[in-house]
Amino acid sequence: MTVHTDEEAVEEIVGGEYNREPVPAKAQKGPKAFWGMYAGEHAAGTEFMIGPLFLAAGASLKDLTIGLLIGNILAVLTWRYLVVPIAMNRRLTPYYQLEKIAGGNMVKIYNITNGILFCFLAGAMITVSASAVGVPFDIRFEVPEATFGLSGAGFTTIVAIVGIVIAAVAAAGYNTVARFANIAAPWMILVFVACGVVSLAQMDAHSFSALNTIWNDGVSFVQTKNGAQEFGIGKIIIFSWLCNAAMHLGMADLSIFRFSKSKSAGWAPAVGMFLGHYMAWICAALLLAALIATNPEASLDANGKVQADPGFLAWNALGWTGIIVVVIAGWTTANPTIYRAGLAFQSLFKSAPKATGVIIAGVLATVAGAFPNLSAQLLGFVGTYGMILGPMGAIIFVNHYFAKRLGFYEDAADATNSKFNMAVLLAWLIPAVPGLYLILAKGVFAAYLVVPAWIASAILYIILGKVMFSNKSNA
């Protein structure tokens, strides 16, 4: 199925309109803009990287198909029933809502954090594109042991070139970014289907039973080479639900749904989840299964370990078409991500040229892309991203539903003419800092901590709000 995007509607939604005022009725959009947007955004470069990592991490095919189904349903329900009601009631960007709650200076800290995390994500997609560019030159994607270890000089050079080109497109403005993405998005979905079909043919898998046997052989091969790992159905459910936690639990997609005419637009993420985070992930995973089944030695790096090299996997299945697709897929994800990071940084340089923030973001993303281990740890990174930014969504949730009912100021910074709401900082950092410690020092799977951190922040902001911003007239 080809999904067509209403370009003008999408550009208005994401391009920066009504940043400091509610979206008026004349600018509100029908469902078409939202369905197209989510289809394009979630069937892109990250899918080529994340899909193979499931097999590499030891997930069974049965657990993957069932776990992704349940997790993606939970994600859609979170968007529909958590984000959309607040977005349509207030019709403000999350940044402006946070400014009213937390104060302008506090929001700058959030913007810097958000921008840096966006740069790491964009960097992973630069790595994905570079992995494809290197294949014709026999320059392979090599993952060093160290998290911040460089690959070979040839690959690092390709990353630098790809990063410069992507940053230049992003610096040209959102219209350029959107035009490029809208051209690529409709047929990208079909390419993922082609990857799955070709992989099944390469494996001669004519039944689920036969495919399951080949898949299990692939998992055993990876475990033998890379060491034992476990990625059961519970972990798959949690990951697929919360890999976009920054967007739904963290309320970043208030920016999108504030334009919605109807709550039915809240079901639009379903097309992205089930075309991208279900079909595309599984099809991308089949690329690695097929390579191991047909040419296991080609899946190994110089150290004899299996690596998920998205460029080479696509080349093995689709030849030059695969190379082109991976380059464009990484590009279409990195472009808007660098653009959004640039907007976050630009808030710090209001008198500087508009491209300043994007250029800074492009440089940071390119540097991040030079470290392949960051993209190889994408399963953990997106959970960390959600754990860090999710609590801000909890604060917006509490402010909207409970502030007046529990007798403390709604939009506390606005109400008290404050530039820095310490209650917000404490409610954010008290859960997030221990969470980061558990992830980085103790190896806890990041997605497990997203919901506990969100709930802890909500409770803390209620307590701190009652203590610091009591408003008896609202009680």
N, C-alpha and C positions, 0 to 999 in steps of 0.2 A: 504494500500500500504506500502510495506517495502522499506525503503531507505537504501541502502548500502553505507558506507563511505569508500573512498579510504584512508586507514590508513596512508600510507607513505606520501601521498600528504598533508593530514591534519597536520600530525606531523611536516612536514617541514614548512608549512604556519604559524602555531602558536608556534612552538617550538623554535623560536629565531634565525632563519637563516637570514643572510644579514641585520643585525641590523643597520649598518652604511655605507651601499652602496646600489645602486639600484639593484633590483632583475634582474639577467641576463636572457637572453632568454631561456637558457637551464633549468632554474628552474621554468619557468612559467607553470601554470597548466590549464587543460581544465575544463569545467563546472562541471564535476562529483564531484570533490573534494568540490566545494562550495555548491552544492545542498545538499550533504550529511551532511556537517558541520552545515548548518543552520537548517536542519531538526532536528538534535540531540540537538542543543543548545537551541532551543525554544519550545521544547516539554519535559519539565523537571520539576524540583521541584517547581519553582515559579508558574507554572500553577495551581498546587493544592492549592496554597494559594490565588492567585489573583482571580481565577474564582468565588469561593463562596462569595468573598467580593463584587462583583457586586450586587448580590441579597441582601446581608446584607446592602448595601448602598442605596437600593431602586430603582435600575434600572428595568424598565419594560422589558419583554422578547422581545417585538417588537423593542424597542430602542436598546437593546443589539445586536440583530442579524443584524440590519441595521447599527448601529453605528460602530460595529467592522468591518463590511465589508468595509465601507468608510475609516475608520482610518487606517486599514491595507494596503489598496491600496495606501494611501498617504505615509505610511512608506516605502513601496517597491519603489515607485517612487523617494523618497528622497535618498535612497541608490543608485538607478540606475543612477540618473542624477546629484546628488551632489557629492557623494563619488567616484564612479567608474572613472569618467574622470580624477580627480586629482590623484587617485591612479595609474592609468595606465600611466599617463604622467610622473610622478616623480618616482614611484616605490620605495618609501622610507617609513619607518615606520612613524607614526604620531609623535613619540617621537623624532626621529632624525630631522624631518621637524621642529618641535617646537624648538629644540636646535639651528637650523640654523637661525630661526626667533627671538627667545626669548633669547638665550644664555643658557649655561649649568647650571648656578646657578638658573636662573628663572625656568628652566624645573624641577629642584629638588623640587621646591614648588608644581608644578603641579603633579609630581609623588607621593609626600606624600599625597596630597589631593585625587588623584585618588585611591591610595592604601587604604586609610582609608574608602572611600566610597565603594570600592570593599569588604572590610571586613564587613561592615554593611550588604551588600547584602548576602555575604556568611553566616553571622550569622543568617539571616532569614531562610536560607536553612538548617542550622544545627537545628534550632528550628523545622522546618517541619519534618525532619528525627526523631528527638527526640519525636515528638508528636505521631509518629507511634510506636516507640520502647516502649513507655510507656503504650500503650493500653493493651497488655497481662498482665501487672502488675497492671492494674487498676489505673494507674497514668495519669490523664487527663491533657491536655493542658489548663492551666488557664491564662487568660489575666488580669493582675492587672490594677487598674485605672492609676497609675503613669507610665509614659513612661519608666522610668528606674527602675520599680518595678520588683522584682523577683517573680517567681511562687513558688510552694511548693519545699521543700528540695529534694524530690524524683525526680521531673522533672529537677531541676537544676543539680543534679548529672548525670542524663542521658545525658543532654546537654554537660556536661564536658567530658563524655566518648566518645560520638559521635564526638565531636570536636577534641579530641586527635587522634582518628582513622583517621578522614578525613585529618587532618593536616599531619599525618605521611605518608599517601598515596601521598599527594601533594608534600611533601618534597622529595619523591623518584624521582621526576623529571617528565617532561611532558610526556615522553613515557608511564609511568605507568598510569598517569591521562588519556591520550588519549585511551589507551587500555581498561581501565575500562569503559569509556564513550561509546566507540564504540561497546562494547558488549551489553550495556544496551539500546542504542538509538533506534535501529530498532523496538524492540518490545514494547517500551514505548508508541509509538503512538497507537498501537493496544489496550493497556491497557486503555488509555483515552477513546477510542471508547467503550470498554467494560463497563467502568464506566457510560457512557451516556446511553447505552442500558439497563443495569441493573436498573439504576435509573428510566428510563421511565417505565419499567415493574413494579417496586415497586409502582409507582404512578398510575399505570393502565391508563397511558396517551396514548391513541390511535389516537389522532388527535392534531393538533396545537392548536385548540380552547380549548380542554380539558387541555392541558399542560399550556396554557396561564392562565386559571382559577386557576389551582393549584399554578402556579408561583405567581400570584397576591395575593393569600391567604398567601403564604409564605412571601411575602414582607410585607403584613399587619401584620402578626405575629411578624416579626422582628421589625417593626416600633412601635408596641405596647410595646414590651419588651425593646427595646434599645433607643426609641425616634425617632422622625421624621427625615429623611434624604432625600436628593434629588440627583439623579445621572442620569440626562437627556441625550438625544441623543447627544447634543453638547459636553458635558463633556466626554462621551464615545468615540466620534470621536477623540477629542483632546488627551485623554489619550492613546488610542490604537495607534495613530500616533506617539506620543512623548515619550512613555514609554521606548523606546530604543534610545532616542535622543542623549545620550552620544556616541552611536555607529555610528549613521549616521550624524546628525547635528554637533556632537562633533568630528567627523572624526576618532574615534578610530578604525573603520574598514578599514581604509587605510592599517593597518597591514595585513589584509586578502586579499583585492582586489589588492594589489601591485603585487600579484602572478598571476593575471588573464591574460590569453592569449587574451581573447575577452571580449568586453563590455557586451556581452550576459550573462556573469556570474553575472552581476549586478541584474539579475532577480532572482537569487538564494534565497534571503531572502523571496521571496513569499512562498516557501514551509514551512519555519519556521513560518511565520506570519499566514498562513491559516490552517496549521496543529496544531500549538501551540497556537497562539494568537487569533484564532477563534474557531476551533473545540475543542481544549483541554480546553480553558477557559469556553466555554459553557458546556461541559461535566462535568467539575469540579463544576460549579455552580449548575448543576442538582443534584449533590450529596447532597448539602445542602437543595435544594428544596424537595428531596425525604425524607430526615431525618425529616424535619418539617412536611411533609404530613403524614408520617407513625408513627412517634414517637416524637412529638414536645418537650416533656419534656427532651428527651435525647440531644437536641440541646442547652440546657441552662447550664450556668455555675453556680457556687455556689451562685452568686449574682442575679440569675434569668434573666440574659441577654443571648441572642443568641450569640454564638461564632463560628467562622469558624475554627474548629479543623480538620486539614487535615488528620491526622492519624485516628481519630475516624470516619470521613466521609467515608474514603476508607474502613475501617473495616466494616461499616454498609452495604456497597454495595458489597464488594468482599471478605470479611473475611480475612483469612491469606494472600491470594494473594494481597489484598489491602495494608496490613501492609508492606509486602515485597516491593511492588511497591513504596510506599511513601518514605520508607527508601532509596531505590536506587535512586529515582527521586531527593530527596534532596541532596544525596551524589554526583550524577553526575553533579549537578549545583554548589555545594559548592567547589568541588575539583578543577576544572579549575579556579574558581573565586579566591580561595585562592592562587593558583599558580600564577595568573596574578598579584594579589596584592603583592605577594612575589617578583616578578620581579621588580615592582615599588620601593619597599623598598630596594631591593638589590643594586640599583644604589647609595644608600647612604653608602653602606658598600662594596666597590669594592674589598677590600683586605680580606674580611671575607669569610668563607666557603659558597658555593653556596646555601646551605639550610637555611642560616641565615634569609634572607628576608621572606622565606616561613614560618619558625617557628614563626617569629614575627607576620605575617599575621594570622597564625592559632590561636595564642593566642588571638589576638584582635577579630577575628571572633567568637571564642568560648565565650568570654566575652559578645559580642553583642548578641549571641544566647541565653544567659541566661535571656535576657529581652524580654519576648514574645510580649510585646506591640509594639516593633519595627517591627516584622513581621506582626502584625495586622494592621499596618499603611503602608503596602507595596504600596498601591495605591498612597499615597502621597510621599513616599520615592523615588520611581523611577522617579517621576517628579522633585523632588528636585535635584536628581543626574544629570538629564539632564540639569536643569537650571544652575547648577554650572559648569559642564564640557562643555556644548554646546558652550559657547562663545569662547573657544579655537579653535573649529572648524571654527567659523566665522573668526578668525584671520588667520588661514591657508587658508581659501577661499579668503579673501582679498589679502593676500600675493601672491597667485597663479594667480588671475585674474586681480587685479587692481594696484599692486605696481608699476610695470614698466609703465603702461598706465597713471597713475596719477602722475608720476614723483618722487617717493620715492623708497628707496632701497628695492628690493626683497631680502629675507633672510637677514634682517637688521643686526642681530648679527654677522653673518658671514662676511658681507660686512664691518662692522666697528670694527671687532675683539673685540666685547663686550661679556662679560659673563652674563650680566643682562640687558635686554631691558625693560626699565621702561614703554615704550609705551604699551607693551604687558600686563604688570601687571595692569596698569590703565584701559586699554580697557577691561580687564577681570573682575576686582573687582568693577568698578563703576556700572555696571549693576547687578553683582552677589550679592553684599552686600545688596542693597535695596530689591532685590528679596528675599533673605533669611529673611529679616525683615518682609516682607509682608506674607511670608509663616508661619514663626514661631510665630510672634506677632499678625498678623491680620487674620490668618486662610485662606488666599487665596489659592485656589487649585493650587498646584505647577506646574502642566502641563500647566496651562494658561500662565505662565511667561516664558516658555522656548523660544518661538519664539521672543517675545519682547526683552529678554536679548540677544539673538543671533544677532538680527538686530542692537540693540544698540551697541554691541561690535564691529560689522563690521564697523559701522559709526564712532565710536570713534577711531578705529585703522587707518582708512583712515585719519581722521583729525590729530591725533597725529603723524602718519607717515609722513604726509606732513610737519608738523612743525619741527619734530625732525630728520627726515632722508631724507630731500629733496635731490634729485639727478637730477640736471637739465639736465644732459646728457641723462637721460632716458625719459625726458618729451617729 
